[in-house]
Amino acid sequence: MTATRGFGIDIGGSGIKGALVDLERGQLIGDRLRIDTPRPATPDAVAEVVAGVVEHFEWDGPVGVTLPAVIKKGCACTAANIDPSWIGTDADALFAKRLGRNVEDVAMLNDADAAGMAEIRFGDPAGRNGVVTLLTFGTGIGSALFHDGKLVPNTEFGHLEVDGHDAEKRAAASVKDVEELSYPEWAERVQRYLSVLEGLLWPDLIIVGGGVSKKASKWVPLLDVRTKIIVASLQNNAGIVGAAAAAAEGIEH
């Protein structure tokens, strides 16, 4: 029997968000719960918050969890905007133990990969054909790459070097806030980043998401690049939805 409900948690550099998900529609059921990411964002501290979110919803089924990290067989290989002690951590085992579940009932994914999977499945049908990249602009820049709807996991295009800088250090949404950039000023940086990215990938479509996608009208029309750009249908809930779907189907990377 195919599950119609799931549960996903999206761990970011600034917040940890969780919600029940309607897996047929790709929509949240009720409100999501957001808790600030602990400082420092160590594995144990984050696991404690995740457990609190799961308990809040009284959810006892499989749990999908995203991390801003390269995930290989449930282990974190990098740590972007979370504590470096995540590197080498068996995240699957950590969350399974803290949540009182079998390892098979926890699905670990890179946060942008989870968001991309949700967009490809539930978002604009244009994303299911050709070479498509989803970019999440938040604390950093996450990326997910697809070819005809199939994920190429663990891309790290947010860390491309652009004009001598790590791209996300110049063009993440958090940089806009810290440096108090106007939308036109920030869009200029995003455009420079996208022009480098499209010169390497030649994508057919770029999907932009993350928290700042809620204000897409203020910056997306300012972008002038070769590739067609659309705004993520699920906006900043895509990671939660993708994580829930992955847990229900036993998918992880």
Secondary structure as a PSIPRED ss2 file (coil, helix, strand):
# PSIPRED VFORMAT (PSIPRED V4.0)

   1 M C   1.000  0.000  0.000
   2 T C   1.000  0.000  0.000
   3 A C   1.000  0.000  0.000
   4 T C   1.000  0.000  0.000
   5 R E   0.000  0.000  1.000
   6 G E   0.000  0.000  1.000
   7 F E   0.000  0.000  1.000
   8 G E   0.000  0.000  1.000
   9 I E   0.000  0.000  1.000
  10 D E   0.000  0.000  1.000
  11 I E   0.000  0.000  1.000
  12 G C   1.000  0.000  0.000
  13 G C   1.000  0.000  0.000
  14 S C   1.000  0.000  0.000
  15 G E   0.000  0.000  1.000
  16 I E   0.000  0.000  1.000
  17 K E   0.000  0.000  1.000
  18 G E   0.000  0.000  1.000
  19 A E   0.000  0.000  1.000
  20 L E   0.000  0.000  1.000
  21 V E   0.000  0.000  1.000
  22 D E   0.000  0.000  1.000
  23 L C   1.000  0.000  0.000
  24 E C   1.000  0.000  0.000
  25 R C   1.000  0.000  0.000
  26 G C   1.000  0.000  0.000
  27 Q E   0.000  0.000  1.000
  28 L E   0.000  0.000  1.000
  29 I E   0.000  0.000  1.000
  30 G E   0.000  0.000  1.000
  31 D E   0.000  0.000  1.000
  32 R E   0.000  0.000  1.000
  33 L E   0.000  0.000  1.000
  34 R E   0.000  0.000  1.000
  35 I E   0.000  0.000  1.000
  36 D E   0.000  0.000  1.000
  37 T C   1.000  0.000  0.000
  38 P C   1.000  0.000  0.000
  39 R C   1.000  0.000  0.000
  40 P C   1.000  0.000  0.000
  41 A C   1.000  0.000  0.000
  42 T C   1.000  0.000  0.000
  43 P H   0.000  1.000  0.000
  44 D H   0.000  1.000  0.000
  45 A H   0.000  1.000  0.000
  46 V H   0.000  1.000  0.000
  47 A H   0.000  1.000  0.000
  48 E H   0.000  1.000  0.000
  49 V H   0.000  1.000  0.000
  50 V H   0.000  1.000  0.000
  51 A H   0.000  1.000  0.000
  52 G H   0.000  1.000  0.000
  53 V H   0.000  1.000  0.000
  54 V H   0.000  1.000  0.000
  55 E H   0.000  1.000  0.000
  56 H H   0.000  1.000  0.000
  57 F C   1.000  0.000  0.000
  58 E C   1.000  0.000  0.000
  59 W C   1.000  0.000  0.000
  60 D C   1.000  0.000  0.000
  61 G C   1.000  0.000  0.000
  62 P C   1.000  0.000  0.000
  63 V E   0.000  0.000  1.000
  64 G E   0.000  0.000  1.000
  65 V E   0.000  0.000  1.000
  66 T E   0.000  0.000  1.000
  67 L E   0.000  0.000  1.000
  68 P C   1.000  0.000  0.000
  69 A C   1.000  0.000  0.000
  70 V C   1.000  0.000  0.000
  71 I E   0.000  0.000  1.000
  72 K E   0.000  0.000  1.000
  73 K C   1.000  0.000  0.000
  74 G C   1.000  0.000  0.000
  75 C E   0.000  0.000  1.000
  76 A E   0.000  0.000  1.000
  77 C C   1.000  0.000  0.000
  78 T C   1.000  0.000  0.000
  79 A C   1.000  0.000  0.000
  80 A C   1.000  0.000  0.000
  81 N C   1.000  0.000  0.000
  82 I C   1.000  0.000  0.000
  83 D C   1.000  0.000  0.000
  84 P H   0.000  1.000  0.000
  85 S H   0.000  1.000  0.000
  86 W H   0.000  1.000  0.000
  87 I C   1.000  0.000  0.000
  88 G C   1.000  0.000  0.000
  89 T C   1.000  0.000  0.000
  90 D E   0.000  0.000  1.000
  91 A H   0.000  1.000  0.000
  92 D H   0.000  1.000  0.000
  93 A H   0.000  1.000  0.000
  94 L H   0.000  1.000  0.000
  95 F H   0.000  1.000  0.000
  96 A H   0.000  1.000  0.000
  97 K H   0.000  1.000  0.000
  98 R H   0.000  1.000  0.000
  99 L H   0.000  1.000  0.000
 100 G C   1.000  0.000  0.000
 101 R C   1.000  0.000  0.000
 102 N C   1.000  0.000  0.000
 103 V H   0.000  1.000  0.000
 104 E H   0.000  1.000  0.000
 105 D H   0.000  1.000  0.000
 106 V E   0.000  0.000  1.000
 107 A E   0.000  0.000  1.000
 108 M E   0.000  0.000  1.000
 109 L E   0.000  0.000  1.000
 110 N E   0.000  0.000  1.000
 111 D H   0.000  1.000  0.000
 112 A H   0.000  1.000  0.000
 113 D H   0.000  1.000  0.000
 114 A H   0.000  1.000  0.000
 115 A H   0.000  1.000  0.000
 116 G H   0.000  1.000  0.000
 117 M H   0.000  1.000  0.000
 118 A H   0.000  1.000  0.000
 119 E H   0.000  1.000  0.000
 120 I H   0.000  1.000  0.000
 121 R H   0.000  1.000  0.000
 122 F H   0.000  1.000  0.000
 123 G C   1.000  0.000  0.000
 124 D C   1.000  0.000  0.000
 125 P H   0.000  1.000  0.000
 126 A H   0.000  1.000  0.000
 127 G H   0.000  1.000  0.000
 128 R H   0.000  1.000  0.000
 129 N C   1.000  0.000  0.000
 130 G C   1.000  0.000  0.000
 131 V E   0.000  0.000  1.000
 132 V E   0.000  0.000  1.000
 133 T E   0.000  0.000  1.000
 134 L E   0.000  0.000  1.000
 135 L E   0.000  0.000  1.000
 136 T E   0.000  0.000  1.000
 137 F E   0.000  0.000  1.000
 138 G C   1.000  0.000  0.000
 139 T C   1.000  0.000  0.000
 140 G C   1.000  0.000  0.000
 141 I E   0.000  0.000  1.000
 142 G E   0.000  0.000  1.000
 143 S E   0.000  0.000  1.000
 144 A E   0.000  0.000  1.000
 145 L E   0.000  0.000  1.000
 146 F E   0.000  0.000  1.000
 147 H E   0.000  0.000  1.000
 148 D C   1.000  0.000  0.000
 149 G C   1.000  0.000  0.000
 150 K E   0.000  0.000  1.000
 151 L E   0.000  0.000  1.000
 152 V E   0.000  0.000  1.000
 153 P C   1.000  0.000  0.000
 154 N C   1.000  0.000  0.000
 155 T C   1.000  0.000  0.000
 156 E C   1.000  0.000  0.000
 157 F H   0.000  1.000  0.000
 158 G H   0.000  1.000  0.000
 159 H H   0.000  1.000  0.000
 160 L C   1.000  0.000  0.000
 161 E E   0.000  0.000  1.000
 162 V E   0.000  0.000  1.000
 163 D C   1.000  0.000  0.000
 164 G C   1.000  0.000  0.000
 165 H E   0.000  0.000  1.000
 166 D E   0.000  0.000  1.000
 167 A H   0.000  1.000  0.000
 168 E H   0.000  1.000  0.000
 169 K H   0.000  1.000  0.000
 170 R H   0.000  1.000  0.000
 171 A H   0.000  1.000  0.000
 172 A C   1.000  0.000  0.000
 173 A H   0.000  1.000  0.000
 174 S H   0.000  1.000  0.000
 175 V H   0.000  1.000  0.000
 176 K H   0.000  1.000  0.000
 177 D H   0.000  1.000  0.000
 178 V H   0.000  1.000  0.000
 179 E C   1.000  0.000  0.000
 180 E C   1.000  0.000  0.000
 181 L C   1.000  0.000  0.000
 182 S C   1.000  0.000  0.000
 183 Y H   0.000  1.000  0.000
 184 P H   0.000  1.000  0.000
 185 E H   0.000  1.000  0.000
 186 W H   0.000  1.000  0.000
 187 A H   0.000  1.000  0.000
 188 E H   0.000  1.000  0.000
 189 R H   0.000  1.000  0.000
 190 V H   0.000  1.000  0.000
 191 Q H   0.000  1.000  0.000
 192 R H   0.000  1.000  0.000
 193 Y H   0.000  1.000  0.000
 194 L H   0.000  1.000  0.000
 195 S H   0.000  1.000  0.000
 196 V H   0.000  1.000  0.000
 197 L H   0.000  1.000  0.000
 198 E H   0.000  1.000  0.000
 199 G H   0.000  1.000  0.000
 200 L H   0.000  1.000  0.000
 201 L H   0.000  1.000  0.000
 202 W C   1.000  0.000  0.000
 203 P C   1.000  0.000  0.000
 204 D C   1.000  0.000  0.000
 205 L E   0.000  0.000  1.000
 206 I E   0.000  0.000  1.000
 207 I E   0.000  0.000  1.000
 208 V E   0.000  0.000  1.000
 209 G E   0.000  0.000  1.000
 210 G C   1.000  0.000  0.000
 211 G H   0.000  1.000  0.000
 212 V H   0.000  1.000  0.000
 213 S H   0.000  1.000  0.000
 214 K H   0.000  1.000  0.000
 215 K H   0.000  1.000  0.000
 216 A H   0.000  1.000  0.000
 217 S H   0.000  1.000  0.000
 218 K H   0.000  1.000  0.000
 219 W C   1.000  0.000  0.000
 220 V H   0.000  1.000  0.000
 221 P H   0.000  1.000  0.000
 222 L H   0.000  1.000  0.000
 223 L C   1.000  0.000  0.000
 224 D C   1.000  0.000  0.000
 225 V C   1.000  0.000  0.000
 226 R C   1.000  0.000  0.000
 227 T C   1.000  0.000  0.000
 228 K E   0.000  0.000  1.000
 229 I E   0.000  0.000  1.000
 230 I E   0.000  0.000  1.000
 231 V E   0.000  0.000  1.000
 232 A C   1.000  0.000  0.000
 233 S C   1.000  0.000  0.000
 234 L C   1.000  0.000  0.000
 235 Q H   0.000  1.000  0.000
 236 N H   0.000  1.000  0.000
 237 N H   0.000  1.000  0.000
 238 A H   0.000  1.000  0.000
 239 G H   0.000  1.000  0.000
 240 I H   0.000  1.000  0.000
 241 V H   0.000  1.000  0.000
 242 G H   0.000  1.000  0.000
 243 A H   0.000  1.000  0.000
 244 A H   0.000  1.000  0.000
 245 A H   0.000  1.000  0.000
 246 A H   0.000  1.000  0.000
 247 A H   0.000  1.000  0.000
 248 A H   0.000  1.000  0.000
 249 E H   0.000  1.000  0.000
 250 G C   1.000  0.000  0.000
 251 I C   1.000  0.000  0.000
 252 E C   1.000  0.000  0.000
 253 H C   1.000  0.000  0.000
